[in-house]
Amino acid sequence: MALPLPSRYLTPDDLVEMFELPSVETVYQWRRKRTGPRGFRVGRHLRFDPDDVRAWVDSRPSEAAA
């Protein structure tokens, strides 16, 4: 992820756009499986701290493109 992250809390739609995911359901699956970045609820809305997203990306093993 070469672009800087925004300074505001991120939405699931932001993650879909940033990581070019097929749908927002992917983000919710990550949350259910505890495999994605750490998120939190604000009322009924899911949000992600940009620092947590960066830490999650940095912790991922780098995969060589085939």
C-alpha positions in Angstrom: 0.0 0.0 0.0 2.0 2.9 -1.3 -0.6 5.7 -0.7 -0.8 7.3 2.8 -3.8 6.3 4.8 -6.4 9.0 5.7 -6.3 10.5 9.1 -10.0 9.6 9.8 -11.4 6.2 10.8 -12.0 3.9 7.9 -15.2 2.3 6.9 -15.6 -1.2 5.4 -16.2 0.5 2.0 -12.9 2.2 2.4 -11.1 -1.1 2.8 -13.0 -2.5 -0.2 -11.7 0.4 -2.3 -8.1 0.4 -0.9 -7.6 -3.4 -1.3 -9.7 -3.8 -4.4 -11.8 -6.4 -2.7 -14.8 -8.1 -4.4 -17.3 -6.8 -1.8 -17.8 -5.4 1.6 -18.8 -9.0 2.7 -15.1 -9.9 2.5 -14.3 -7.3 5.2 -17.1 -8.8 7.4 -15.8 -12.3 6.8 -12.3 -11.2 7.9 -13.9 -9.8 11.0 -15.8 -13.0 11.8 -12.7 -15.1 11.1 -10.4 -12.7 13.0 -8.0 -12.5 10.0 -8.3 -8.9 9.0 -7.4 -5.6 10.6 -8.7 -4.9 14.0 -12.0 -3.0 13.8 -14.5 -1.5 16.3 -18.1 -0.6 16.5 -19.5 2.9 16.8 -23.1 2.1 17.4 -24.0 -0.2 14.6 -21.2 1.0 12.3 -17.9 -0.8 11.9 -14.8 1.4 11.8 -11.0 0.8 11.4 -8.2 2.9 12.8 -5.7 3.6 10.0 -2.8 2.7 12.3 -4.4 -0.7 12.9 -4.8 -1.2 9.2 -1.2 -0.2 8.6 0.0 -2.6 11.3 -2.1 -5.4 9.8 -0.7 -4.8 6.3 2.9 -4.7 7.7 2.3 -8.0 9.6 1.2 -9.8 6.5 3.8 -12.0 4.9 4.9 -10.6 1.6 3.8 -12.7 -1.3 5.7 -12.8 -4.5 3.7 -12.1 -7.6 3.6 -15.0 -10.0 
